[in-house]
Amino acid sequence: MEKISVNEIREFSDNESNILPALRLSYHYLPSHLKQCFAFCSIFPKDYKFQRQQMVLLWMKENLLQQAKRNERMEDRGDECFYELVSRSFFQRSSSAQEYCFVMHNLAHELAKFVSREYCFTFEEGNSKEDVIKVRHLVVLTSVSLKRFNSISEATCLRTFLPLSEYSFWNLTKELVINIILKLRYLRVSSLLGCENMKQLSELIGELKLLCFLDRSRSLIESLPESISMEKALCLSWKGHANDSKHDREILEQLFPHTNLKILSIYGYGGTTFPYWLGDPSFCSTLIIRLENCKFCNCLPPFGQLPSLKTLYIMGLSGVVTVGAEFYGYSASNSMRKPFASLQFLSFSEMLAWEEWSSIEVEDSEVFPRLQQIEIYNCGRLNTADLPQTLPCSAKLIIDGSKVLVSSLPRSSAIQDLELGKCEEPQLQELQQTVESLGIEGCHGLESLVEALRESQKPRVFSHLQIVNCPNFTSFPERGFHAPSLAGFAVGDCKKLEKRWNLQKLHALKQLTITYEFGGAGGESFPEDGRLPSTLTVLNISGTASLKRVNVKGLQQITSLNSLFLYLLTPFRVNIM
C-alpha cells in the first residue's frame, strides 16, 4: 500500500490555503483524463445544475475523454468518468426538485477554478481577466457590453464559447460573429442560443474546420449557409407554448434537411405528428437523434428504418401512450428487415402517458441486433415492456422512476447489466441468471437481498453490485453472499444498514466502495478483524459521518490492498491495536 505523509498533505502555498488538503490530495491522485474533465467544469458558476448527458457531450466534443475501446461507445466512456467523479465526491446529486441533476460542492468548485485558472474563464459584467490569450474554455454568464465582447477575439486558442442562458447572446450580431467568432480557428464547441439580432450566418462560418457542435436553438436564424449545408448537427427549437399545431408541422415538413445529416435535435415541437421525412431511410448517414418536449405528439416516427442510427434520445413526449410497430417502421406493406440495424443506445424519459412497449418479430432477421444499452427514466405509467429476446448478450438496462415496470422486471435473457432506481419494491427473485452487474438506487421498499442472493438458489454470476440511497435496506443474507464471482461492491447512504456483511466469503472481491452515512449497529469502527477478504486491491471510503475509528489492524489483514482512499467529512481516530 502506498504511504502518504502528513507533511505532503499540508505543504501548500499561501494561495492554496483556502482549499481543503484532503480535497487537494484527492485531485492529485486522479488519472490525468479525469483531471481534465473535472477542471473543465470550472467554466460553470457555483451551484450550477447540470445533467450527466450534457456534461458527457461537452467532454466528448472537447476531446477530453480517453479513446474508447473496441465496440465501446464514447458516451459509455464518458459515463464511466462522470460516475467516477461522483464516487469521489467531486460531483453530487442536486437536492432541488430538478431530477437527475448534479452540482459541484462549493469546495470542489473552488478547487476546479484554481487548477484551471489560466485556461477556463466565466465571462460576466464586472469581472476581468488580464490575459485571455491562454483561455481555452469560455462561458458568458450574463449579457455583457459589446466592448467586452470584442476582447474575446484575443483568445485565439479558444475551444469552447458558450452562453449560459438565452439572454447571454441576445445582442450578438452578424458583424460580431464575423469579427470575433470567425477569428477563433481552434473553436470546437459553440452556441448561438437566444440570438435575436440575426437571421442568417455568414458563409465564412464554414472556415472553422474544427467546429463540431453548433447549437442555434431559441434563435431567429432561419437558414444555414451552403458552406455547412452538409452539416454534422442540426438543432431545432420552438419557443414558448405551442398554440398552432398545424403551423408547426408545416414548418417542419417543409424543412427537409440534407440527407447527409449526422445529428438531429428537435426541442418543443408543437405538432401532433412528425413529418414524413423524419425516419425516412434516405437519411442513411444519421447517427444521433434527440426528441425533447414534443408534448403533443401521439406516436413516434419510424426510426427503425434509419440504417446508420446509433443513438436515440426520446424525452418528454407526453402524448405517446403506446410504442409498437410504427416505431420500427414495420407494416404489412413494408416488411423491412433488421429494424434498428445499427442502434446501440436507446433512451426514453419523462414519457408521462406511456403505458405499453410492444416488440415485433421479423422473419429471418433480428430486432436491435447491436443494441448495447436501454434507459427508461420517469415513465411512471409504463407497465409492459416487451423487450426482444434477441438482444446482444451484453445489453444494459436502466429503469429509474418507473415503479410499475420495476415491480415486474422485463425478462429478456440478454440483459447482462441492470440498474434500478426510484422504485418501491423490486421483485429481485425474478432476476435472470444472466445478470452480471446489478445497481439499485433510491428504492425505499428494498429491505434485503435475501431472495436474490440466498444460498438455496443457484449461485449468482454477479461481478458487480451497487446499493445506494435505500433508506430501509437493513441487511445482506445472514450466511453471506451467494455470489462467488463478485469483484466489485459499492454501498452508500443506507442509514439502517448494519455493517455485518459477511464479505469474507467473497474470494473474488477486488474493489469495495463505501460512501455517505450508515446507521445500523457496528458502524463506528471499520473494518472489523477478518471481515474483509484478503483479495481486495482497492478500498474507497468517503463521507461516512458515523465512522469514528479506522482499524489499521483490520486493514493489514488485506494483503493484496494497493489503493486506499479516505475522504471523511468529520474527525476520526486511527485504531492501531
C-alpha positions as CSV (number, residue, x, y, z in Angstrom):
1,M,0.0,0.0,0.0
2,E,1.4,3.4,-0.9
3,K,2.0,5.7,2.1
4,I,1.4,9.4,2.1
5,S,2.9,11.5,4.8
6,V,1.1,14.3,6.7
7,N,3.8,16.7,5.5
8,E,2.9,16.1,1.9
9,I,-0.8,16.8,2.6
10,R,-0.1,20.1,4.3
11,E,2.6,21.5,2.1
12,F,0.6,24.2,0.2
13,S,1.5,27.8,-0.6
14,D,-0.5,30.7,0.9
15,N,-2.5,30.9,-2.3
16,E,-3.7,27.4,-1.8
17,S,-4.5,27.6,1.9
18,N,-8.3,28.0,1.3
19,I,-8.6,24.6,-0.3
20,L,-9.0,21.6,1.9
21,P,-5.9,19.5,1.9
22,A,-7.9,16.3,1.6
23,L,-9.6,17.6,-1.5
24,R,-6.3,18.7,-3.0
25,L,-4.9,15.2,-2.3
26,S,-8.0,13.6,-3.9
27,Y,-7.4,15.7,-7.1
28,H,-3.7,14.9,-7.1
29,Y,-4.3,11.2,-7.4
30,L,-6.9,11.4,-10.1
31,P,-5.9,10.0,-13.5
32,S,-4.9,12.7,-16.0
33,H,-8.0,12.4,-18.1
34,L,-10.3,12.8,-15.1
35,K,-8.3,15.8,-14.0
36,Q,-9.1,17.4,-17.4
37,C,-12.8,16.6,-17.2
38,F,-13.0,17.9,-13.6
39,A,-11.1,21.1,-14.4
40,F,-13.3,21.8,-17.5
41,C,-16.4,22.1,-15.2
42,S,-14.9,25.3,-13.6
43,I,-16.4,27.3,-16.5
44,F,-19.8,27.0,-14.9
45,P,-20.7,29.2,-11.9
46,K,-21.2,27.9,-8.3
47,D,-24.4,26.0,-7.7
48,Y,-24.9,25.5,-11.4
49,K,-27.0,22.4,-12.0
50,F,-26.1,20.1,-14.9
51,Q,-27.1,16.8,-16.3
52,R,-24.9,13.8,-16.9
53,Q,-25.6,13.6,-20.6
54,Q,-25.0,17.4,-21.0
55,M,-21.6,17.2,-19.4
56,V,-20.5,14.0,-21.2
57,L,-21.5,15.5,-24.5
58,L,-19.2,18.5,-23.9
59,W,-16.3,16.3,-22.8
60,M,-16.7,14.3,-26.0
61,K,-16.8,17.3,-28.3
62,E,-13.8,18.8,-26.5
63,N,-11.9,15.5,-26.9
64,L,-11.2,15.2,-23.2
65,L,-12.0,11.5,-22.9
66,Q,-9.7,8.6,-23.4
67,Q,-10.1,6.8,-26.6
68,A,-12.9,4.2,-26.4
69,K,-12.1,0.6,-26.6
70,R,-13.2,-1.6,-29.5
71,N,-17.0,-1.9,-29.6
72,E,-17.3,0.7,-26.8
73,R,-19.3,4.0,-27.3
74,M,-17.6,7.2,-26.3
75,E,-20.8,8.0,-24.3
76,D,-20.1,4.9,-22.2
77,R,-16.5,6.0,-21.6
78,G,-17.8,9.5,-20.6
79,D,-20.4,7.9,-18.2
80,E,-17.5,6.0,-16.5
81,C,-15.6,9.2,-16.0
82,F,-18.7,11.0,-14.7
83,Y,-19.6,8.4,-12.1
84,E,-16.0,8.1,-11.0
85,L,-16.1,11.8,-10.1
86,V,-19.4,11.2,-8.3
87,S,-17.9,8.4,-6.3
88,R,-15.0,10.6,-5.3
89,S,-17.5,13.3,-4.2
90,F,-16.3,15.9,-6.8
91,F,-19.9,15.8,-8.1
92,Q,-23.0,15.3,-6.0
93,R,-26.7,14.9,-6.8
94,S,-28.7,18.1,-6.6
95,S,-31.2,18.3,-3.7
96,S,-33.5,20.5,-5.7
97,A,-36.7,19.4,-7.4
98,Q,-34.9,19.1,-10.7
99,E,-34.5,15.3,-11.4
100,Y,-31.2,13.8,-12.5
101,C,-29.2,17.0,-12.0
102,F,-25.8,17.3,-10.3
103,V,-23.9,20.1,-8.8
104,M,-20.3,20.7,-7.6
105,H,-19.9,21.3,-3.9
106,N,-18.5,24.9,-3.3
107,L,-15.2,23.5,-2.1
108,A,-14.9,21.3,-5.2
109,H,-15.8,24.2,-7.4
110,E,-13.0,26.4,-5.8
111,L,-10.5,23.6,-6.4
112,A,-11.6,23.3,-10.1
113,K,-11.2,27.1,-10.6
114,F,-7.8,27.0,-9.0
115,V,-6.4,24.2,-11.1
116,S,-7.9,25.6,-14.3
117,R,-7.3,29.3,-13.6
118,E,-5.3,30.0,-16.8
119,Y,-7.4,28.0,-19.2
120,C,-11.1,28.3,-18.1
121,F,-13.0,31.6,-17.6
122,T,-16.5,32.6,-16.8
123,F,-17.2,35.9,-18.6
124,E,-19.6,38.4,-16.9
125,E,-20.1,42.1,-16.5
126,G,-17.8,43.3,-13.7
127,N,-15.1,40.7,-13.8
128,S,-12.0,40.8,-15.9
129,K,-9.0,38.7,-16.9
130,E,-5.8,40.5,-17.9
131,D,-4.5,37.7,-20.2
132,V,-7.1,35.9,-22.3
133,I,-4.7,34.5,-24.8
134,K,-4.3,31.2,-22.9
135,V,-8.0,30.8,-22.3
136,R,-9.4,27.5,-23.8
137,H,-12.9,27.4,-22.5
138,L,-15.2,30.4,-22.0
139,V,-18.8,30.8,-20.8
140,V,-20.7,34.0,-21.0
141,L,-22.8,34.2,-17.8
142,T,-25.0,37.2,-18.4
143,S,-25.4,39.8,-21.2
144,V,-22.2,41.8,-21.5
145,S,-21.4,45.0,-23.3
146,L,-20.3,45.0,-27.0
147,K,-16.9,46.4,-25.9
148,R,-16.2,43.4,-23.7
149,F,-17.3,41.1,-26.5
150,N,-14.6,42.5,-28.7
151,S,-11.9,41.4,-26.2
152,I,-12.8,37.8,-26.8
153,S,-11.1,37.8,-30.2
154,E,-7.8,37.9,-28.4
155,A,-8.4,34.4,-27.0
156,T,-7.1,32.9,-30.2
157,C,-6.7,29.4,-28.6
158,L,-10.4,29.3,-27.5
159,R,-12.1,25.9,-28.0
160,T,-15.3,26.4,-26.1
161,F,-17.5,29.6,-26.4
162,L,-20.9,29.1,-24.8
163,P,-23.8,31.3,-23.4
164,L,-25.1,30.2,-20.0
165,S,-28.6,31.4,-20.7
166,E,-30.7,32.6,-23.7
167,Y,-30.0,36.2,-22.7
168,S,-26.2,35.9,-22.8
169,F,-26.1,36.4,-26.6
170,W,-29.2,38.5,-27.2
171,N,-27.2,41.4,-28.6
172,L,-24.8,39.3,-30.7
173,T,-24.9,40.5,-34.4
174,K,-23.7,39.1,-37.7
175,E,-20.9,41.6,-37.6
176,L,-19.8,40.5,-34.2
177,V,-19.8,36.9,-35.3
178,I,-17.5,37.8,-38.3
179,N,-15.2,40.0,-36.2
180,I,-14.9,37.7,-33.2
181,I,-16.1,34.1,-33.6
182,L,-14.6,33.6,-37.1
183,K,-11.1,34.5,-35.7
184,L,-11.3,31.6,-33.3
185,R,-9.7,29.0,-35.5
186,Y,-9.5,26.3,-32.8
187,L,-13.2,26.6,-31.8
188,R,-14.8,23.2,-31.4
189,V,-18.0,23.9,-29.4
190,S,-20.2,27.0,-29.6
191,S,-23.8,28.1,-29.4
192,L,-26.0,30.9,-30.7
193,L,-28.7,30.3,-28.1
194,G,-31.1,33.2,-28.0
195,C,-29.6,35.3,-30.8
196,E,-32.3,37.6,-31.9
197,N,-30.4,40.1,-34.0
198,M,-29.5,37.9,-37.0
199,K,-31.4,35.5,-39.2
200,Q,-28.6,34.1,-41.3
201,L,-25.0,33.1,-40.6
202,S,-22.0,34.2,-42.7
203,E,-20.7,31.7,-45.3
204,L,-17.3,32.2,-43.6
205,I,-18.5,30.0,-40.7
206,G,-17.5,27.0,-42.8
207,E,-13.9,28.0,-42.4
208,L,-14.0,26.9,-38.7
209,K,-12.8,23.4,-39.7
210,L,-12.6,22.1,-36.1
211,L,-16.2,23.2,-35.2
212,C,-18.1,20.0,-34.4
213,F,-21.0,21.4,-32.3
214,L,-23.1,24.5,-33.0
215,D,-26.4,25.0,-31.2
216,R,-28.8,27.5,-32.7
217,S,-31.9,26.8,-30.6
218,R,-34.1,29.6,-29.5
219,S,-32.5,31.9,-32.1
220,L,-34.0,33.6,-35.1
221,I,-31.5,32.0,-37.6
222,E,-33.7,30.6,-40.3
223,S,-31.2,29.0,-42.6
224,L,-27.6,27.8,-42.7
225,P,-25.0,28.8,-45.3
226,E,-24.0,26.4,-48.1
227,S,-20.6,26.1,-46.6
228,I,-22.1,24.0,-43.8
229,S,-25.1,22.6,-45.7
230,M,-23.6,19.1,-45.2
231,E,-23.8,19.9,-41.5
232,K,-22.8,17.5,-38.9
233,A,-25.5,18.7,-36.5
234,L,-28.9,20.4,-36.8
235,C,-30.7,21.7,-33.7
236,L,-34.3,22.9,-34.0
237,S,-36.2,24.5,-31.1
238,W,-39.6,26.1,-30.7
239,K,-40.1,28.9,-28.2
240,G,-42.8,29.2,-25.6
241,H,-46.1,27.2,-25.7
242,A,-47.2,25.8,-29.0
243,N,-50.7,27.1,-30.0
244,D,-50.7,26.2,-33.6
245,S,-50.0,22.5,-34.2
246,K,-50.7,22.7,-37.9
247,H,-48.4,25.6,-38.4
248,D,-45.6,23.8,-36.5
249,R,-46.0,20.7,-38.6
250,E,-46.0,22.7,-41.9
251,I,-42.7,24.4,-40.9
252,L,-41.0,21.1,-40.1
253,E,-42.5,19.3,-43.1
254,Q,-41.0,21.9,-45.5
255,L,-37.6,21.9,-43.9
256,F,-36.4,18.6,-45.2
257,P,-32.7,18.9,-44.3
258,H,-29.8,17.4,-46.3
259,T,-29.8,13.6,-46.2
260,N,-26.2,13.6,-45.1
261,L,-27.2,15.0,-41.8
262,K,-25.4,13.2,-38.9
263,I,-27.0,14.7,-35.7
264,L,-30.6,16.0,-35.4
265,S,-32.1,17.5,-32.2
266,I,-35.7,18.8,-32.0
267,Y,-37.0,20.6,-28.9
268,G,-40.5,21.9,-28.1
269,Y,-42.2,20.9,-31.5
270,G,-45.9,21.5,-31.2
271,G,-47.3,19.2,-33.9
272,T,-49.3,16.1,-33.1
273,T,-47.4,14.0,-35.7
274,F,-43.9,14.2,-37.2
275,P,-43.3,14.9,-40.9
276,Y,-42.8,12.0,-43.3
277,W,-39.0,12.7,-43.8
278,L,-38.2,12.0,-40.1
279,G,-37.4,8.4,-40.2
280,D,-37.1,8.1,-44.0
281,P,-34.3,5.6,-44.9
282,S,-32.8,8.1,-47.3
283,F,-31.2,9.7,-44.2
284,C,-28.6,7.0,-44.4
285,S,-25.9,9.0,-42.6
286,T,-27.9,10.0,-39.5
287,L,-26.1,8.7,-36.3
288,I,-27.8,10.6,-33.4
289,I,-31.4,11.8,-32.9
290,R,-32.8,13.6,-29.9
291,L,-36.5,14.5,-29.5
292,E,-37.4,16.5,-26.4
293,N,-40.6,18.1,-25.0
294,C,-42.7,17.5,-28.2
295,K,-45.6,17.2,-25.8
296,F,-48.5,16.9,-28.3
297,C,-47.1,14.1,-30.5
298,N,-49.1,10.9,-30.0
299,C,-46.8,8.5,-32.0
300,L,-43.2,8.1,-32.8
301,P,-41.6,8.3,-36.2
302,P,-40.4,5.1,-37.9
303,F,-36.8,5.4,-36.6
304,G,-36.2,1.7,-37.2
305,Q,-35.8,2.4,-40.9
306,L,-32.7,4.6,-40.4
307,P,-29.8,2.2,-41.3
308,S,-27.0,4.1,-39.5
309,L,-28.8,5.4,-36.4
310,K,-26.7,4.6,-33.4
311,T,-28.0,6.8,-30.6
312,L,-31.7,7.8,-29.9
313,Y,-33.0,10.0,-27.1
314,I,-36.7,10.5,-26.6
315,M,-37.7,12.8,-23.8
316,G,-41.0,14.4,-22.7
317,L,-43.3,13.2,-25.4
318,S,-46.3,13.2,-23.0
319,G,-48.9,12.3,-25.7
320,V,-47.5,8.9,-26.5
321,V,-49.4,6.0,-24.9
322,T,-48.1,3.0,-26.9
323,V,-44.9,2.2,-28.8
324,G,-45.2,-0.5,-31.3
325,A,-44.8,-1.5,-35.0
326,E,-44.8,2.2,-36.2
327,F,-41.6,2.8,-34.2
328,Y,-39.8,0.0,-36.0
329,G,-41.1,1.1,-39.4
330,Y,-42.7,-2.2,-39.9
331,S,-46.1,-2.9,-41.5
332,A,-47.7,-5.5,-43.8
333,S,-46.8,-3.3,-46.8
334,N,-43.2,-2.7,-45.6
335,S,-41.6,-5.8,-44.4
336,M,-38.2,-4.2,-43.7
337,R,-35.5,-6.4,-42.3
338,K,-33.4,-5.7,-39.3
339,P,-35.2,-2.7,-37.8
340,F,-32.7,-0.5,-35.9
341,A,-29.9,-2.4,-37.6
342,S,-27.1,-0.1,-36.1
343,L,-28.7,1.3,-32.9
344,Q,-26.5,0.9,-29.9
345,F,-28.1,3.3,-27.3
346,L,-31.8,4.0,-26.7
347,S,-33.2,6.3,-24.0
348,F,-36.8,7.1,-23.0
349,S,-37.6,9.6,-20.3
350,E,-40.4,11.7,-18.9
351,M,-43.0,9.8,-21.1
352,L,-45.8,10.5,-18.6
353,A,-48.7,8.8,-20.6
354,W,-46.7,5.8,-21.9
355,E,-48.2,2.5,-20.9
356,E,-47.0,-0.2,-23.3
357,W,-44.0,-1.0,-25.4
358,S,-44.6,-3.9,-27.7
359,S,-41.9,-5.5,-29.8
360,I,-42.2,-7.1,-33.2
361,E,-41.0,-10.3,-34.8
362,V,-39.2,-10.1,-38.2
363,E,-39.0,-13.2,-40.2
364,D,-35.4,-14.4,-40.8
365,S,-34.0,-11.3,-39.0
366,E,-33.3,-9.6,-35.7
367,V,-34.5,-6.5,-34.0
368,F,-31.9,-4.3,-32.3
369,P,-29.0,-6.6,-33.4
370,R,-26.4,-4.2,-32.0
371,L,-28.2,-2.6,-29.1
372,Q,-25.9,-2.2,-26.0
373,Q,-28.0,0.0,-23.6
374,I,-31.6,0.9,-22.9
375,E,-32.6,3.6,-20.5
376,I,-36.1,4.2,-19.1
377,Y,-36.4,7.2,-16.8
378,N,-39.6,8.6,-15.1
379,C,-42.1,6.7,-17.2
380,G,-44.4,6.1,-14.3
381,R,-47.3,4.5,-16.1
382,L,-45.3,2.1,-18.2
383,N,-46.4,-1.4,-17.2
384,T,-45.4,-3.6,-20.1
385,A,-42.0,-3.6,-21.9
386,D,-41.8,-6.5,-24.3
387,L,-38.0,-6.4,-24.9
388,P,-36.8,-8.6,-27.8
389,Q,-35.2,-11.9,-26.7
390,T,-32.5,-11.5,-29.4
391,L,-30.7,-8.5,-27.9
392,P,-26.9,-8.8,-27.8
393,C,-25.8,-10.8,-24.8
394,S,-24.0,-7.8,-23.2
395,A,-27.0,-5.5,-23.2
396,K,-27.5,-3.0,-20.3
397,L,-31.0,-2.0,-19.0
398,I,-31.6,1.1,-16.7
399,I,-35.1,1.6,-15.2
400,D,-35.4,4.7,-13.0
401,G,-38.6,6.2,-11.7
402,S,-40.8,3.7,-13.5
403,K,-42.3,2.0,-10.4
404,V,-44.9,-0.2,-12.2
405,L,-42.4,-1.6,-14.6
406,V,-39.8,-2.4,-12.0
407,S,-42.3,-4.4,-9.9
408,S,-42.3,-6.9,-12.7
409,L,-38.9,-6.8,-14.4
410,P,-38.6,-7.4,-18.2
411,R,-37.5,-11.0,-18.7
412,S,-35.1,-10.7,-21.6
413,S,-32.4,-13.3,-21.2
414,A,-30.0,-10.9,-23.0
415,I,-29.8,-8.4,-20.1
416,Q,-26.3,-8.6,-18.5
417,D,-26.2,-5.2,-16.7
418,L,-29.2,-4.0,-14.8
419,E,-29.7,-0.7,-12.9
420,L,-32.9,0.1,-11.0
421,G,-33.8,3.4,-9.4
422,K,-36.7,5.1,-7.5
423,C,-38.8,2.1,-7.1
424,E,-40.9,0.8,-4.2
425,E,-40.1,-2.9,-4.1
426,P,-38.2,-4.6,-7.0
427,Q,-39.0,-8.3,-7.4
428,L,-35.4,-9.4,-7.4
429,Q,-36.3,-13.1,-7.2
430,E,-37.3,-12.6,-10.9
431,L,-33.8,-11.7,-11.9
432,Q,-32.5,-13.6,-14.9
433,Q,-29.4,-15.6,-14.1
434,T,-27.6,-13.8,-17.0
435,V,-27.4,-10.5,-15.0
436,E,-23.8,-9.9,-14.1
437,S,-24.0,-6.3,-12.8
438,L,-26.8,-5.1,-10.6
439,G,-27.2,-1.5,-9.3
440,I,-30.1,-0.4,-7.1
441,E,-30.7,3.3,-6.1
442,G,-33.5,5.1,-4.3
443,C,-35.7,2.1,-3.7
444,H,-37.5,2.7,-0.4
445,G,-39.1,-0.7,-0.3
446,L,-35.9,-2.6,-0.6
447,E,-35.1,-4.2,2.8
448,S,-32.7,-7.1,2.0
449,L,-31.2,-9.1,-0.8
450,V,-32.1,-12.5,0.8
451,E,-34.3,-13.5,-2.1
452,A,-31.7,-12.7,-4.8
453,L,-28.6,-14.0,-3.0
454,R,-29.8,-16.8,-0.8
455,E,-27.7,-19.9,-0.8
456,S,-30.7,-22.2,-1.7
457,Q,-30.6,-20.7,-5.1
458,K,-28.2,-21.3,-7.9
459,P,-25.1,-19.1,-7.4
460,R,-25.4,-15.7,-9.0
461,V,-22.9,-14.7,-11.7
462,F,-22.7,-11.2,-10.3
463,S,-19.4,-9.4,-11.0
464,H,-20.6,-6.0,-9.7
465,L,-23.2,-5.0,-7.1
466,Q,-24.2,-1.5,-6.0
467,I,-26.8,-0.4,-3.4
468,V,-27.2,3.3,-2.9
469,N,-29.8,5.5,-1.1
470,C,-32.1,2.8,0.0
471,P,-33.2,4.1,3.4
472,N,-34.9,0.9,4.6
473,F,-32.3,-1.5,3.5
474,T,-31.1,-3.3,6.6
475,S,-29.0,-6.4,5.8
476,F,-27.5,-8.8,3.4
477,P,-28.1,-12.6,3.7
478,E,-27.0,-13.7,7.2
479,R,-24.9,-16.6,5.9
480,G,-23.2,-14.3,3.4
481,F,-23.4,-13.6,-0.3
482,H,-24.0,-16.5,-2.7
483,A,-22.1,-14.7,-5.5
484,P,-18.7,-16.2,-5.8
485,S,-17.8,-14.1,-8.9
486,L,-18.4,-10.7,-7.3
487,A,-15.4,-8.5,-8.0
488,G,-16.8,-5.0,-7.3
489,F,-19.2,-3.9,-4.5
490,A,-20.4,-0.4,-3.7
491,V,-22.8,0.6,-0.9
492,G,-23.9,4.1,0.3
493,D,-26.5,6.2,2.1
494,C,-28.4,3.2,3.5
495,K,-29.0,4.6,7.0
496,K,-30.4,1.4,8.5
497,L,-27.8,-1.0,7.1
498,E,-25.7,-2.8,9.7
499,K,-22.1,-3.5,8.9
500,R,-22.2,-7.2,9.5
501,W,-22.0,-8.0,5.8
502,N,-20.0,-11.3,5.9
503,L,-17.9,-10.3,2.9
504,Q,-15.0,-12.6,3.8
505,K,-16.5,-15.4,1.7
506,L,-16.2,-13.3,-1.5
507,H,-12.9,-14.6,-2.6
508,A,-13.1,-12.8,-6.0
509,L,-13.8,-9.3,-4.5
510,K,-11.3,-6.8,-5.7
511,Q,-12.9,-3.3,-5.2
512,L,-15.1,-2.1,-2.3
513,T,-16.6,1.4,-2.2
514,I,-18.5,2.8,0.9
515,T,-20.0,6.3,0.7
516,Y,-22.1,8.6,2.8
517,E,-23.8,7.5,6.1
518,F,-24.8,4.3,7.8
519,G,-26.8,4.0,11.0
520,G,-27.0,0.3,12.0
521,A,-25.0,-1.4,14.7
522,G,-21.3,-1.8,14.2
523,G,-21.0,1.4,12.1
524,E,-18.4,3.3,14.2
525,S,-15.4,1.2,13.5
526,F,-14.3,-0.2,10.2
527,P,-13.2,-2.8,9.2
528,E,-13.7,-5.5,11.8
529,D,-10.9,-8.0,12.1
530,G,-11.2,-10.7,9.4
531,R,-14.4,-9.3,8.0
532,L,-12.9,-8.3,4.6
533,P,-11.5,-10.7,2.0
534,S,-7.7,-10.7,1.6
535,T,-8.2,-10.4,-2.2
536,L,-9.2,-6.7,-2.0
537,T,-7.0,-4.4,-4.0
538,V,-9.0,-1.1,-3.9
539,L,-10.9,0.3,-0.9
540,N,-12.7,3.6,-1.1
541,I,-14.4,5.2,2.0
542,S,-15.9,8.6,1.7
543,G,-18.3,10.9,3.6
544,T,-19.3,8.4,6.3
545,A,-20.3,10.7,9.1
546,S,-20.9,7.9,11.7
547,L,-17.4,6.4,11.2
548,K,-15.2,7.2,14.3
549,R,-12.3,4.8,14.0
550,V,-10.3,3.2,11.2
551,N,-9.0,-0.2,12.3
552,V,-5.4,-0.4,10.9
553,K,-5.0,-4.0,12.1
554,G,-8.1,-5.0,10.1
555,L,-6.6,-3.3,7.0
556,Q,-3.3,-5.0,7.5
557,Q,-5.0,-8.4,7.1
558,I,-5.9,-7.4,3.5
559,T,-2.6,-8.5,2.0
560,S,-3.5,-7.5,-1.6
561,L,-4.6,-3.9,-0.9
562,N,-2.7,-1.4,-3.0
563,S,-5.1,1.6,-3.1
564,L,-6.8,3.1,0.0
565,F,-8.9,6.3,-0.5
566,L,-10.3,8.0,2.6
567,Y,-12.4,11.2,2.2
568,L,-14.2,11.9,5.5
569,L,-16.1,15.0,6.5
570,T,-15.8,14.5,10.3
571,P,-12.8,13.8,12.5
572,F,-11.9,10.2,13.0
573,R,-9.3,8.2,15.0
574,V,-6.9,5.6,13.8
575,N,-7.0,2.5,15.9
576,I,-3.7,0.6,15.7
577,M,-4.5,-2.0,18.3
